[in-house]
Amino acid sequence: MSTNPAAVGSRVGRKDYWCVLLYVSLAIATGFADLRMRAYPKHPVTKFIPAVVANAEPAPARYRVLAPFIDHFIGRVTGASQQNVWYATRLFWIFVAYCIIHVYLRTWLTAEAALAGVALTAATLPLTFTNSWAHPDHMPELALFTLGALAVARGSDWLFAMALAVAALNRETSVFLVLLYAVAGPLTRRRVLGVGLFGVEWLAIYSGLRAWRGVQHYDYWQAARNLTDLTLPLPAEYYDPYYRGYAYFAVVIFAPMLYVALKAAGGAPVFVRRALLVAPCVVAVAFMFSNIIEARIFTPLYALVLPGAMFGLFNGSRLTDVKVAN
């Protein structure tokens, strides 16, 4: 399948390189917050990553092999301690995610607007560090899901195929990239064919991981638990206003963005509007099958909602010399 030449990114300028320097600072700040805010900071290295590599971790984590195997491989090749490898790769994924978000937003907006979008992501991302230790798949998900969305926005099927494959090795939420591809443009024969092929690609990786690592069932249905977390007050001795808010952090992060995006949706490019359609699907599936107190599960919403929010804020400063598929 070929790249769509109608969707091209903006020209890279000096300001884009300056932004990259700023993203180094943002990545280090986020990494420090990640390390200090999380419970059990050594758990990923001492227990989780070795358990995933040894196929001893319970499902579904045993199927999220990308980051644990990368860290394990780097440690073996370099001889560095797994703790140092964990710190380095964590910063790397955060930095790469911020750079990809910048390029993603530059599809429609100026460097200044893209910088604002990355800064908004960095400012709100710590709210996803709650009620859990640092899962290795979290930061790669931000980078890879956004990369897949970038490929769809710019009409690059080859980049999308690669991003989808790597993202599917990281988390099952990559399936929403196939849905994004399906709704992002007119339902032509070529798009229907692409949806079918990419759906098969994702399903092959999903099934292949379970065939390789062994099928293990777990508690799939989480809606009742999530409803309880949203409504049931904690006993007084366990009261913590932040803990009570964990189940609502996705609302705190994304509701204002969504409001701004919807206000400007009428003048936004088709992809930006269609991406908003996928966001409710992510929320619904997360509520039914995931623990919403772990706000990290809503990370894909950044790629779906952020473009609309930034377009709403910077409508007047969008690029005029860039042709984007509409």
Secondary structure, 3 states (H helix, E strand, C coil): CCCCCCCCCCCCCHHHHHHHHHHHHHHHHHHHHHHHHCCCCCHHHHHHHHHHHCCCCCCCHHHCCHHHHHHHHHHHHHCCCHHHHHHHHHHHHHHHHHHHHHHHHCCCCCHHHHHHHHHHHHHHHHHHCCCCCCCCCHHHHHHHHHHHHHHHHCCCHHHHHHHHHHHHHHCHHHHHHHHHHHHCCCCCHHHHHHHHHHHHHHHHHHHHHHHHHCCCCCCCCCHHHHHHHHHCCCCHHHCCHHHHHHHHHHHHHHHHHHHHHHHCHHHCCHHHHHHHHHHHHHHHHHHHHCCCCCHHHHCCHHHHHHHHHHHHHCHHHCCCCCCCCC
